[in-house]
Amino acid sequence: MTNYEKLKPPANGERITLGVLAQSEGLTARELEQKLELSEADSLRPWLSRLPDFGLVKKTSGKTRSVRYFIDPEWLRGVQLDQKTTLTRITPYRLRALILEDLARYPDSSSTDINRRIGAEISAKTVKRALDDLGAEGKVAFSGERRWRKYRLAGQQDKGHVKR
Protein backbone atom coordinates (compact mmCIF):
# COMPACT_ATOMS: atom_id res chain seq x y z
CA MET A 1 0.00 0.00 0.00
CA THR A 2 1.41 3.40 -0.97
CA ASN A 3 1.60 6.32 1.46
CA TYR A 4 -1.16 8.06 -0.49
CA GLU A 5 -3.46 5.07 -0.09
CA LYS A 6 -2.73 4.96 3.66
CA LEU A 7 -3.75 8.61 4.04
CA LYS A 8 -6.90 8.26 1.96
CA PRO A 9 -9.93 7.50 4.19
CA PRO A 10 -11.95 4.33 3.63
CA ALA A 11 -14.24 4.46 0.61
CA ASN A 12 -18.02 4.14 0.97
CA GLY A 13 -17.94 0.44 0.05
CA GLU A 14 -15.27 -0.20 2.67
CA ARG A 15 -17.35 1.63 5.29
CA ILE A 16 -20.38 -0.47 4.42
CA THR A 17 -18.30 -3.65 4.68
CA LEU A 18 -16.98 -2.50 8.05
CA GLY A 19 -20.55 -1.96 9.27
CA VAL A 20 -21.72 -5.37 8.04
CA LEU A 21 -18.78 -7.10 9.72
CA ALA A 22 -19.29 -5.14 12.96
CA GLN A 23 -22.87 -6.46 13.17
CA SER A 24 -21.70 -10.06 13.05
CA GLU A 25 -19.10 -12.25 14.73
CA GLY A 26 -17.40 -12.58 11.37
CA LEU A 27 -18.33 -13.73 7.91
CA THR A 28 -16.76 -15.92 5.27
CA ALA A 29 -16.05 -14.32 1.92
CA ARG A 30 -19.09 -16.13 0.52
CA GLU A 31 -21.36 -14.87 3.32
CA LEU A 32 -20.00 -11.35 2.91
CA GLU A 33 -20.73 -11.46 -0.83
CA GLN A 34 -24.31 -12.47 -0.05
CA LYS A 35 -24.79 -9.73 2.56
CA LEU A 36 -23.41 -7.12 0.16
CA GLU A 37 -25.46 -8.62 -2.68
CA LEU A 38 -22.43 -9.05 -4.93
CA SER A 39 -22.58 -11.38 -7.90
CA GLU A 40 -18.95 -12.43 -8.41
CA ALA A 41 -16.09 -13.42 -6.12
CA ASP A 42 -13.77 -10.79 -7.61
CA SER A 43 -16.29 -8.07 -6.90
CA LEU A 44 -15.56 -8.32 -3.15
CA ARG A 45 -12.02 -6.97 -3.52
CA PRO A 46 -12.89 -3.21 -3.74
CA TRP A 47 -15.26 -3.54 -0.78
CA LEU A 48 -12.63 -5.11 1.46
CA SER A 49 -9.20 -4.48 -0.05
CA ARG A 50 -7.63 -1.95 2.32
CA LEU A 51 -9.43 -2.79 5.56
CA PRO A 52 -6.91 -5.49 6.61
CA ASP A 53 -4.07 -3.07 5.76
CA PHE A 54 -5.65 -0.43 8.02
CA GLY A 55 -5.70 -3.03 10.81
CA LEU A 56 -9.48 -2.85 11.14
CA VAL A 57 -10.32 -6.27 9.74
CA LYS A 58 -8.62 -9.55 10.58
CA LYS A 59 -8.96 -12.80 8.69
CA THR A 60 -8.56 -16.45 9.53
CA SER A 61 -6.41 -18.80 7.57
CA GLY A 62 -8.18 -20.40 4.70
CA LYS A 63 -8.34 -20.29 0.98
CA THR A 64 -10.40 -18.12 -1.32
CA ARG A 65 -14.05 -17.97 -0.29
CA SER A 66 -13.69 -19.91 2.97
CA VAL A 67 -11.55 -17.19 4.58
CA ARG A 68 -13.44 -15.72 7.55
CA TYR A 69 -13.25 -11.95 8.06
CA PHE A 70 -13.98 -10.22 11.36
CA ILE A 71 -13.43 -6.86 13.01
CA ASP A 72 -10.34 -6.65 15.21
CA PRO A 73 -11.67 -7.03 18.80
CA GLU A 74 -9.15 -4.45 20.09
CA TRP A 75 -10.53 -1.87 17.69
CA LEU A 76 -14.12 -2.69 18.70
CA ARG A 77 -13.17 -2.31 22.36
CA GLY A 78 -11.63 1.08 21.61
CA VAL A 79 -14.80 2.39 19.95
CA GLN A 80 -16.89 0.85 22.77
CA LEU A 81 -19.04 -1.18 20.39
CA ASP A 82 -19.74 -4.02 22.80
CA GLN A 83 -21.67 -7.04 21.64
CA LYS A 84 -22.66 -10.28 23.27
CA THR A 85 -19.84 -12.84 23.21
CA THR A 86 -20.50 -15.94 21.13
CA LEU A 87 -18.61 -19.09 20.29
CA THR A 88 -18.72 -18.75 16.50
CA ARG A 89 -14.97 -18.05 16.27
CA ILE A 90 -13.88 -20.60 18.86
CA THR A 91 -10.39 -21.92 18.28
CA PRO A 92 -10.14 -25.62 17.37
CA TYR A 93 -8.24 -26.63 20.52
CA ARG A 94 -10.85 -24.99 22.76
CA LEU A 95 -13.66 -26.64 20.85
CA ARG A 96 -11.97 -30.01 21.32
CA ALA A 97 -11.58 -29.36 25.04
CA LEU A 98 -15.29 -28.50 25.31
CA ILE A 99 -16.25 -31.66 23.44
CA LEU A 100 -14.05 -33.84 25.65
CA GLU A 101 -15.48 -32.24 28.80
CA ASP A 102 -19.02 -32.73 27.50
CA LEU A 103 -18.38 -36.39 26.67
CA ALA A 104 -16.93 -36.97 30.14
CA ARG A 105 -20.25 -35.80 31.60
CA TYR A 106 -22.56 -37.20 28.96
CA PRO A 107 -21.14 -40.37 27.36
CA ASP A 108 -22.93 -41.94 24.39
CA SER A 109 -24.13 -38.62 22.99
CA SER A 110 -25.02 -37.74 19.43
CA SER A 111 -23.19 -34.91 17.68
CA THR A 112 -26.46 -32.92 17.75
CA ASP A 113 -26.71 -33.27 21.54
CA ILE A 114 -23.06 -32.28 21.98
CA ASN A 115 -23.55 -29.26 19.72
CA ARG A 116 -26.65 -28.15 21.63
CA ARG A 117 -24.88 -28.38 25.00
CA ILE A 118 -21.59 -26.68 24.06
CA GLY A 119 -23.16 -23.93 21.98
CA ALA A 120 -25.72 -24.01 19.20
CA GLU A 121 -24.06 -21.04 17.48
CA ILE A 122 -21.13 -23.30 16.57
CA SER A 123 -21.75 -24.85 13.18
CA ALA A 124 -22.82 -28.51 13.28
CA LYS A 125 -20.23 -29.24 10.59
CA THR A 126 -17.49 -27.71 12.74
CA VAL A 127 -18.49 -29.87 15.72
CA LYS A 128 -18.67 -32.98 13.51
CA ARG A 129 -15.24 -32.21 12.03
CA ALA A 130 -13.78 -31.81 15.55
CA LEU A 131 -15.37 -35.12 16.62
CA ASP A 132 -13.89 -36.85 13.57
CA ASP A 133 -10.45 -35.38 14.36
CA LEU A 134 -10.69 -36.50 18.00
CA GLY A 135 -11.69 -39.97 16.78
CA ALA A 136 -8.68 -40.10 14.45
CA GLU A 137 -6.44 -39.14 17.39
CA GLY A 138 -7.92 -41.98 19.46
CA LYS A 139 -9.43 -39.69 22.10
CA VAL A 140 -13.05 -40.33 21.15
CA ALA A 141 -14.77 -43.60 20.24
CA PHE A 142 -18.14 -44.05 18.63
CA SER A 143 -20.76 -46.67 17.97
CA GLY A 144 -23.46 -46.71 15.31
CA GLU A 145 -23.54 -45.31 11.81
CA ARG A 146 -24.57 -41.94 10.39
CA ARG A 147 -27.60 -40.47 12.20
CA TRP A 148 -27.46 -43.06 14.97
CA ARG A 149 -23.78 -42.55 15.79
CA LYS A 150 -23.07 -42.02 19.50
CA TYR A 151 -19.77 -40.67 20.82
CA ARG A 152 -17.93 -41.34 24.08
CA LEU A 153 -14.41 -40.88 25.40
CA ALA A 154 -12.02 -43.60 24.32
CA GLY A 155 -11.71 -46.09 27.12
CA GLN A 156 -15.26 -45.55 28.40
CA GLN A 157 -17.39 -48.63 28.02
CA ASP A 158 -20.29 -48.66 25.62
CA LYS A 159 -23.60 -48.17 27.45
CA GLY A 160 -25.06 -51.28 25.78
CA HIS A 161 -22.26 -53.59 26.97
CA VAL A 162 -21.40 -54.39 30.56
CA LYS A 163 -17.78 -55.32 31.29
CA ARG A 164 -17.25 -58.10 33.83
C-alpha positions, 0 to 999 in steps of 0.5 A, spaced: 500 500 500 502 506 498 503 512 502 497 516 499 493 510 499 494 509 507 492 517 508 486 516 503 480 514 508 476 508 507 471 508 501 463 508 501 464 500 500 469 499 505 465 503 510 459 499 508 463 492 509 466 494 516 458 496 518 456 489 516 462 485 519 461 489 525 454 487 526 456 479 526 461 475 529 465 474 522 463 472 515 466 468 510 467 471 503 461 467 501 457 470 506 459 477 505 458 477 498 451 475 499 450 480 505 453 485 500 449 482 494 455 481 490 454 477 484 462 475 483 467 473 487 472 478 484 467 483 486 468 483 493 475 486 492 474 493 492 469 492 498 474 489 502 481 491 499 484 496 504 481 494 511 486 489 513 491 493 511 488 499 516 488 493 521 481 494 522 479 487 519 482 480 521 482 474 517 482 467 519 487 462 515 483 459 509 483 459 501 479 463 497 471 464 499 472 460 505 476 465 509 473 468 515 473 476 516 472 479 522 473 486 526 479 486 530 476 485 537 481 491 540 478 496 535 471 494 537 473 495 544 476 502 543 470 504 539 466 501 545 461 497 540 460 491 545 456 485 543 454 479 546 460 474 546 459 468 542 462 461 540 462 462 532 470 463 532 472 458 537 479 456 536 479 448 534 483 446 541 478 450 545 472 446 541 476 439 542 476 441 550 469 443 550 467 436 546 471 432 551 469 435 557 461 434 555 463 427 553 466 426 560 459 428 563 454 425 557 457 419 554 454 416 548 451 422 545 449 424 538 453 430 535 447 434 535 446 433 543 453 435 543 452 441 539 446 443 543 450 443 549 456 446 548 453 452 543 448 451 538 451 457 534 457 453 533 456 450 526 454 442 526 459 441 521 465 444 525 463 440 531 462 434 527 469 435 524 472 436 531 469 429 533 472 426 527 479 429 528 478 426 535 476 420 533 482 419 528 487 421 534 484 416 538 481 420 544 473 419 542 470 412 540 463 411 537 458 406 535 453 406 530 452 409 523 450 416 520 444 419 524 445 413 529 452 414 531 453 415 538 460 418 541 464 417 548 471 418 550 475 412 548 476 407 554 469 408 556 465 402 556 459 402 551 452 403 554 449 397 551 455 392 553 457 391 561 464 389 562 465 383 567 
